[in-house]
Amino acid sequence: MFKIYNINSLLIKIFEALLYICAPFSNKIEKGIIGRKNCFKKLNICFKKGDRIIHIHCASHGEYLLSKKLIENLKKRFENHKFLLSFISPSGYENIENDLFDCIIYLPLASNKNCVKFYNIIKPTATFFIKNEVWPNYIKHAKLNGSKVYSVGGNFRTNFLKKLLKINLGINQFDTIYTLNKKSKKVIESIGNQNTIVCGDLRFDADIPKLTKKTSENIKKFIDNKKCIVFGSTWREDEDIILRYIKKSERKIKYIIAPHEISKNPLRIKKYLGDKSILYSKIKLKTNLKEFSCLIVDNIGMLSSLYNYSSISYVGGGMGKKGLHNTLEPAYFSKPIIIGKNYQKFDEAKEMIKNGNMISVSDYNEFYSACESLIDNENLLLEMSKKCTEYFNKKKGAVEIILNDFKLRN
């Protein structure tokens, strides 16, 4: 055991050195380094000896959003506790509601030295690792310091690298693992941890934040009571068929495109579509948005709420091999969904296609047919929307399962 964790600490030191080398070339890495330097100081300011603490760790903002409902319920149940939230990514650290937590930090790298220092400052009652976050050293030291440790909402697969890096050793130390599905439960049990419960997908219980009043008004002015197709998290393979369709279409409908990569893609799309398109960042107070047929989103954070304004939602990533993006966001708003052909690794996509509220297309012709049939058929739109609502409501309940079990175990 001692040798295993020392090997991991050595790998962490090498990783840390690489981060410092890469920092001048990456704003994201640099932010993480600066944030981790300040974390112990923040912990000492926020907590004192004897505080009852619940520690929740998320990789990024996405993991936080899917666990927010669980966190809110934990806060109601454990009013006499303070809450610590940690992140790896700046996307989480920089986009969080401070009023939910007593302290928010970047999680220090998991060396033995850092873990000892971390738990010398705080003694959590319970520690929650959200989704597939497994940090063997932190799990080990949390338990040595009296904390119960839980994994929540993970989708686990057998992986040789996990064995090599001793991730499986950390998995076996969780007091309870609440998994996404039965497949994950079998994987965890085959590794050796029998304290496993299928809770389902936390995303079905999550709330999607509303747009600001100003942004919402801009979107409504742009759509102008017309049908609107929102294309979310698109890659080049998606855009090849999307832009061809928009360019050729003579329909009086509106389009919103939110590319996955926003460094150069919005400008490229704008150049292709010409004067009838506008970048969201170029909207001014007096801009007459009714003149434009396509709005190109060139910022991060709006997309999930934008689906609410769509008549039809297209979720990107499936036309190529980048990986299908979040189809539950448009499903949350009961919108008919179109995706590309590569969805086999995504259980919710397979389920929604079978359910009848999602259509998969393989090429431009199939995409064209899907769009045209939905635009022309109001009854089909309503039917798919209804099926979407039924599917989404049926899948809710992960938070309740976790809270009920957590109550019994504590």
Beta strands, then each sheet from edge to edge (+ up, - down):
strand 1: 53-58
strand 2: 82-87
strand 3: 103-106
strand 4: 124-130
strand 5: 148-154
strand 6: 176-179
strand 7: 196-198
strand 8: 228-234
strand 9: 254-259
strand 10: 277-279
strand 11: 294-296
strand 12: 312-315
strand 13: 337-339
strand 14: 358-360
sheet 1: 3+ 2+ 1+ 4+ 5+ 6+ 7+
sheet 2: 10+ 11+ 9+ 8+ 12+ 13+ 14+
end
